Amino acid sequence: MTDPDIPPERVVHQTTINNAPARKGGGTGLAFLVGGLLVAVVVIAWLVFAGGRAPVPETPDLNVDITVPTPRLPEVPDRPAPPELPRPSEPPQVAAPEPKA
């Protein structure tokens, strides 16, 4: 146990705090400004060289020939004539009954 009458040894703690200097954010704003100026120069150049309108593409040649030869069936031998079938018989004729007098 420690003796309460003896003063404790003196302990010195040292803490070093390094504060970085504050950074200025002017680089981002400058980048947006330069980008905006670049876009403005490109738009002005397009208006000057294109006359203010988009170039019209050349009209393609639409004259197309689509004629094709008429398809033909292959040459086949003639079919034989169908066989002669007997004619069906006539239905029976029943005499009509005579009226009774």
C-alpha positions in Angstrom: 0.0 0.0 0.0 1.0 3.5 -0.5 1.7 5.9 2.2 -0.8 8.7 2.1 1.7 11.2 3.7 4.2 10.9 0.8 3.4 13.2 -2.1 3.1 11.4 -5.4 5.8 11.8 -8.0 5.2 14.5 -10.5 4.3 13.2 -13.9 4.2 15.5 -16.8 2.2 14.7 -19.9 2.7 16.7 -23.1 0.2 16.8 -26.0 1.1 18.3 -29.3 -1.7 19.4 -31.5 -0.9 20.1 -35.2 -3.4 22.3 -36.9 -3.0 22.4 -40.7 -3.4 25.8 -42.3 -6.9 26.4 -43.7 -7.2 25.5 -47.4 -8.8 27.9 -49.7 -11.4 26.5 -52.1 -10.7 28.8 -55.0 -9.6 26.0 -57.3 -13.1 24.6 -57.7 -14.7 27.9 -58.6 -11.9 28.7 -61.0 -12.5 25.3 -62.7 -16.2 26.0 -63.2 -15.4 29.5 -64.6 -12.8 28.1 -67.1 -15.2 25.3 -68.1 -18.1 27.8 -68.7 -15.8 30.0 -70.8 -14.7 27.0 -72.9 -18.4 26.0 -73.6 -19.2 29.6 -74.5 -16.2 29.7 -77.0 -17.3 26.4 -78.6 -20.9 27.6 -79.0 -19.8 30.9 -80.6 -17.4 29.0 -82.9 -20.3 26.7 -84.0 -22.6 29.7 -84.7 -19.9 31.4 -86.8 -18.7 28.4 -88.8 -22.1 26.7 -89.3 -24.0 29.9 -90.0 -26.2 29.4 -86.9 -27.9 26.2 -88.2 -27.0 22.6 -88.3 -25.6 21.3 -91.6 -28.1 19.5 -93.8 -27.0 16.0 -94.8 -26.9 15.1 -98.4 -30.0 13.5 -99.8 -29.3 9.8 -100.6 -30.1 8.4 -104.0 -33.4 6.5 -103.6 -33.6 5.2 -107.2 -33.5 1.5 -106.5 -34.3 -1.2 -109.1 -36.2 -4.0 -107.6 -37.2 -6.0 -110.7 -36.6 -9.7 -110.3 -37.2 -12.5 -112.8 -40.6 -14.2 -112.4 -40.2 -17.6 -110.6 -41.0 -20.6 -112.6 -42.1 -24.0 -111.5 -39.7 -26.9 -112.3 -40.4 -28.9 -115.4 -42.4 -32.0 -114.5 -43.8 -34.7 -116.8 -47.5 -34.5 -117.6 -49.9 -36.3 -115.3 -51.7 -39.3 -116.6 -55.3 -38.8 -117.4 -57.7 -39.7 -114.6 -59.4 -43.1 -115.0 -62.8 -43.3 -116.5 -65.3 -43.8 -113.7 -68.7 -45.2 -114.3 -71.5 -42.7 -114.2 -73.7 -42.9 -111.2 -77.0 -44.6 -111.8 -80.1 -42.5 -112.1 -82.3 -42.5 -109.0 -85.4 -44.7 -109.3 -88.5 -43.0 -110.7 -91.6 -43.7 -108.7 -94.9 -43.0 -110.4 -97.0 -40.5 -108.6 -100.2 -42.1 -107.2 -103.3 -41.3 -109.1 -106.1 -39.7 -107.3 -109.1 -41.8 -106.4 -112.4 -40.9 -107.9 
